[in-house]
Amino acid sequence: MHSGSDTSSTVASSGSPPGSNLAAEDIQDWAYDVAGESDDSDGDIEEIRPTDVEWNPQPTASSSKTDAVGNHPTPDDYSMLDADVKSGPMFVQPHLSDKTATVATLLSQAQAAQRPPGSFHASIRRHPTQDGGLGVQSHSPPSSNTVLYLASQKLTSVRQFPHFPSISELGLNSTSPHQIAAREVWEWFQDHLDSLLESVRSFRFDKFEMHLRTFWSNLRGNHREVVHAPAFAGLMAKADAIVYDEILEILRSRILLPIAPTSLASLRQLANKMEKILLIALESYGNTFVEPKVELGARFGHLVLRFLDIYHVTQALNTSLTNQKQLAEMRRSWSKIDFESVRNQSALVCNCRHDDLVQLLEVEFVGMLESLTKSTEPVREVMAWADKCCERLMGSSRAGHGGSEERRAMNSRGVLIRLSYVTSQVMRDLTIRGDPAFGAFQIMKLFLDDWIAFKVLRSVALSSNSVAASVELEQSSGKSEGAL
């Protein structure tokens, strides 16, 4: 991910530290023609100037053991933190003669900018060079829609989240300098996470970046030392994953609501820079602490980018599904699909069961299409259907295999891959026949693939075991290259 920038800073409260290749110009003309409306709204992005950070924790009497090159201190400095831990950090157009529409014409103005290239591998970090500059994070004041949204939210602290870790899990009850420092850092860290959540709820992503950078750069002395302890780093990693997932849920809940263009641009900028923001903030920390934390942040940034793509596709899909003529065409086209061919090919390639495909394609999806004609929120109907199918398929997979977290993650990915392949076979049939509803179904496929992928990857990508495994793999790869 790219780098972050210095932005405005605030004073922390309560004494805590602050903390399908698509053409963009052509993507949704058809969608707005069908609805008989267009939207050419724009927003200027306001540039802000950095200000001073007013909070600075003081080091304790014990001096820092971190050396000049950023290696973490020796185990002797916080041996009691690791007493019970033996492992490292966890971690388309009506006027086109009713012929086949293209994806580009279906998605036109719903996407403000071309999506950046990217891929999702075992490790998704870009490893930016240190000579890259930091651009200024842009933002705009919260809109009235955002204020109304905030008023309806229950602003819960991370301390009230179910399954949120507690410092008591480490048994730090002594009055030694390092254990006192650990308890203090944990309180500050929870306040820091609350600040991150507040900045997302208010759509002030410039503050999100500021909180990330200032919190870590302001830790000193024993407070900086203790975070390197594997037990403490693991606790922080678990908390980070829970907060990242909560942020993704906040964004997901906004998928059908209007979001200001400036807020979308600011969010995309933040997501693109997550990796470098963390690299800069953690510049003088030990590598074993930094690597898993940056990998987790990079994965979170990738998922935010996927949300932004889904948001634009959702606007186009909503326009398509609220047109009754289009829905009738889609139902006629669906009845002409050669489902036997789809089932056979999917069984040979992905080992999909015929019974499951009959239920999914010829019963459930047909019922969902019928229900859209009566719905005032058709996209929400599609979302609910996709969630139900995903839960059923993944639940069946888990029941059939069980096993470790890694095995369950593999099974979830398997369901995702199978569903994507089946939908591609449906699109193949529509393409060969030159079906007039091809464009509408292509938008539907894009949405379903991305929506289900987003749901699956939230649990898989933010898994501490998955992060730790990718970091170990990357480090092993680096050693092998060095040996050559």
N, C-alpha and C positions, 0 to 999 in steps of 0.2 A: 504494500500500500504506500501511497505517496506521503510526503511530509506534511506536518501541520504548521501553523503559524502562531506567533505570539498575538494574543488578543486581549480584550479588556478583562480586567480582573475585578473581583469583588472581595469584600472582607467576609471571612467565614463567621458564621454565627456560633454561639455557645462555646467559643474558644477553640473550635475545631479548624483544621487546615482547609483552605479552599481546594477545592479540587474541580436462427433464421436470419441473419444479416439483414437489417432493415434500413431503408432510406429515411432519414429523419424528416425531410421536407414533405414526403408523400404519405405519411403514415396514417392519417385519419380523415382525409377529405370525404371519403364515402360515408364514413360513420356520421358525420355532421350533416351531409346532404340528406341521408335517410331520415334523420330526426328533424330536418328543416331548421337547423340552427347552426351557428358557428360561434367560436370563441377566440378572439384575437388578443386576449388580455396578455399583458406583459408586466413585468415588474423590474424596476431598477434596483440593483443591489447596492446597498449603502456600505461604504467602507468605514471601518472603525479604526480608531487608533489605540495602541496599547497603553495601559496605565500601570502604575506601580503595584506590586503585590504588597499588601500591608501586614501579612501574617508571616511570622518566621519562628518556628519552634526552636528552643534553645537546647543544645546538647547537654547531656548529663555530665556528671563529674568524670565518668569513665570515658577515656578517649576512644576515637574510632579506630578500628583495625583495618579498614578498607585501604588498600594501597593505591598508588598513583595510576595504575593501569586498570583499576576497577575490579580486581579480584575480591571475592567475598572473604570475610574474616575467617579465622580458623575456628574449628569446632569448640575449642576450649572456651571461647568467649561467650557461648550460649549453650553449653553442653546440656543444661537442664531442659532446654526447649526440645531437644531431640531424644530424650530418654527413651520414649516408646516408639520412635520412628526409625526405620532402617532403610527407607527408600528415599529417592530424590523428590523434587517437586512434582505434584500430581497435575498431574495435569491433562376487406372490399366495395359495382356502382350501378345504381338503377339505370342510368342513361347509357350504360355500356352494352346495350342490346341484351341485357339479362344474361351475359356470359360470365364465365368464371372470374371472380374478383381476385386481386392479388393481395398478399399480406400487406404490402406497402400502402395500398389505397385504403385498406381497412383500418390501419393504425394511425394515420396521419397526425393531426394536431394533438393527439393524446400524449405524444412524447415530445417534450420540449427540446431535448438534445439527443444526439446519437449516443447509444449505449457504449461504454468503453469496453474494449476487448478484455477478456479475462477467462480464466479456467479455474477449476477446483480440483486440486490434486491432494495427495496425502499431506503435503505442506503447501500452503498457498502464498507464502511470503515472497515478496519481490526482491528483497535484499537491496534497498536503495543505497547509492553511494553517499558518502558523507559530504560531498561538495554540493549537493542539491540545496537550493535555497528554500526558505520557508515563505510561501505566499500568505497574504493576509486573509484570514477567515472572514467571509462576508456574512452579513445577517440583516434581518429587518425586524422591527418591533413586532410583538405578537399581534395578530389580526383579531378582529372581534370574534371570528369563528373559534379561534384558539382560546380566547378568554372564556367563551361559553363552554368549550370542551373541558377546560380546566375546572370550571365550577362544578361540572358533573363528576369529576374524578375523586376517588377516595385517596388522598395523598398519604399513602401508607409508608412508614419507614421500613427500611430493609430489616430492621430488628423484629418486625412483625411478620415477615415472610415465612411460610412453612418451609421447613427443611433448611433454613438459613443457618450456617454454622455458628458455633459459639466458642469463644476463647476458652471456656471451661473444659472443652474437649481435650485441651492440652494439659490440663492440670497445673496451670501456672499459679500457684498459691503462695509462693515464698516472697520474701522482701528483698531478694537480690536485685541489683541494679538492672540486669538484663530482663528479668521477669516483670519488674515494674514497668520498664520501657515497653515490653511486649504488650502489656495490658493497655497502656496509654496509646500506643500505635493502633491497636485494634479499635478503640473507641473513635479515634480520629478517622480511621479507615471507613468505619460504618457511616460517619457523618459525610465523608467524601462520596461514598456511594449514593447516599440520599441526595447530595448535590447534583450528581450525574443524572439521577432520575428526574429531579426537578427541572433541569435544563431541557430534558427531552419532552416532558409534559408541557412546557411552555414554548417548545420549538425554538429554543435559543441554543443552537448547536455550537455557536462561538463560545458560549460559556462551558459547554461540555468539554471542548478542547482545552480551555484554560484550566478547568478543574483537574484534568488529567495531568497536565504539565506541571502545575504549581505544587500539587500535593507531593509528588515524588521528589521534585527538586528541592523541596523545603525540609525534608527529613534529614536530621543530622545526628551524629554521634551514635549512641546506643540505639536510638530509634531507627537508624538506617541499618545498623548491624543486625538487629533481631529479625528483620524480614528475610534474611538469607537462610535462616534455619529451615530445613526441609519441612518440618511439621507446620511452622508458621506460614511458609510460602504456599504449602498445600491448602491450608485453610483459606488463604486469600484467593487462591485460584478457584476454589469451590464457590466462594462468594462472588467473584467476578463473573463466573459462568451463570449464576442465578440472576444477577443483575442484567447481564447482556440479554438473557432470555426474556426477562420482564420488559426490557426496552423493545424487543422485537414484538412482544405481545401488545404493547402500547401502540406501536406503529400498525400492526395488523388490525387492531380495532378501528383504525382511521381509514381503512382501505376504501370505504364507500363514501367518505366525507371529503369535502373540498379542502385542499391544502394549498396555501399560497405558493406561487412559482418560486419566490425568493427562498421560502423555507425548503422546498424540494432541492433547489440548487445548493443551499447551504448544507443540507443533509448529505447530498451526493459528495460534496467536497470533503466533508468530514470522513465519510466511509472510505474514500479513496486514499486518505492520508493516515488512517488509523495506525498502520504499522510504523510509519516514520515518527508520528507524534510520540508513540511509546518509546521508540528507540532513543529519541532525543531526551525525553523525560527520564529515562533510566540509563543514561549515558555512563554514569560512574558506578553503576551497580554490577554485581558479579554476574557472569555469563549464565551460570546454572539457574539463577533467578530470572534473568531477562528473557532468555529464549522461550520458555513455555508461556510467559506472560504476553510476549509480542505475538507469538503464534496464535494464541487465543484471541487477541485483539484483531489480528488480521482476518481470522475466520469470521468474527463478528462483523467487521467491515464488509466482507464479501456478502454476508446474509442481508445486510442493509441495502446493498446494491441490488440484490435479487428482489427485495421488497419494492424498491423504486421501479424496477422493470414491471413487476406485477401490478403496481398502482396504475401505470400508463396503459397496460393491456386491459385492465379492469374498466377504465373509462370507455374504451372502444367496444368492449364486450357488452357493456350496459346499453350503449346506443344501438347495437345490433339486436339484442334480445328484447328491447322495448318496442321493436317494429313488428307488428303482427303479420304483415306480408312476408317478412323475412323468416319468422318462426314457422309459418305454414310451409315455406319452401324447404326449410331445414328438415321438417318432419317427413315431407315427401321424399327428399333425397336420402334420408336415413333408411327408409323402407326399401330402397333399391340396392343397398350395399350387399355385396357377396360375403355374408358373414361366415359361410363355410370355409371360404378361402382364407379369411382372416384367422379363424380358429386353427386351421391346419398349419399355417405358417408360424403362428405364435407357439403352437405346441412343439413344432420341430426346433425352433430357435431358442425359445425361452422356457420350454417345458411347462407351458401354461395348460391347466386342465380345461377340457371342453365345457364341462358343467359350469365352471366359474365364469367362463367367457359368455356363455349363453345367458346366465343370470345378469352379468354386468352390462352387456351390450344390447341384448334383445328384450330384456325385461326392465331393469332398473333405469337405464338411460332413456328408454322410450317413455317410461312413466315420468321421468324428470322433465323431458321435453314437453310433454302434455301439460304438466303443472305450470310451466312458464307462461302459458297464455293467460292464466288467471292470476298471476302474481304481480304485485305492484313493485316488488324488488327481485327481479329475476336473477340478478347476479348473486344475491344472498342465497337463493334457492340452489344455485349451482355450487356455491361454496359448501352449503350444508350437505349436499349430495356427495361431493368429493370427500369431505371429512368423514362421512359415514362409511363410504367405500374403503377409504384408507384405513380407518380403524378396524374394520372387519377383516380386511386382507392381512394387515400387519398383526392383528390379534391372532388370526388363524396360523400365521407363520410362527409367532412366538410360542403358541401352544404346541405346535408340531415339532419345534426344535428345542426351545428352552435354552439352557446353557448360560454362558457368561455374557457380559455386556458387549464384548467384541462380537460374539456370535449373533446376538440380537441386532446389533448395528448392521452387520453384514446382511441379515435377513431383511431388514428395513430397506437397505439399499437395493436388494434383490427385487422387492415389491415395486420400488420406484422405477427400476430399469424395465421390468416386465410391463408395467402400465404405459410407459413411454413408447415401448416397442409396439404394443397393441394399437395405440392411437396413431402411430406412424403407418401401420398397415391399413387402418381405416382411411387415412388421408391419401394413401397410395390408390385405393379403390376410387375415391372421389376424383383424383387427378386423372387417372386413366380414362374415366368416363366424361371428363370435362364438365363435371357437375356445376350448375350455376350457384349452388350453395357452398362451393369449395372455400371461398374467402371467409364466410361466417364460421365455418367449422374449423378453419385454420386458427382463427382468433380463439375459438373455444379450446382447441388443443393447446395452444400456447398458454392459456390461462390455467387449464387443468394440470399440465405438466409442471408449471412453475409453482402453482399453489400447493400441490402435493409435495414437490421437492422441498419447498420452504418449510413445510410441516415436518417432514422427515429429517431434514438437515439441522433443524433447531436442536434436536436431541442428539444427533450423531456428531455434528461439528463442534458442539460446545462440551462434549464429553472430556473430562480430564484425562481419562485413559487414552482417548484418541489423540489428544494434544501431545501427551507425553510420548506416545509411540512415534508420532511424526517427527518430534524433536530428536528422539534417539536415532531414527532412521537417517535424518539429515546429518547428524553429527557423525554417524558411522560412514556415510557416504563421503563426507569431507575428509575423514581420516584415510579412506581408501584412495581418494584422489591424491592426497598428500604423499602417500606411500609410493604412488607411481612417479 
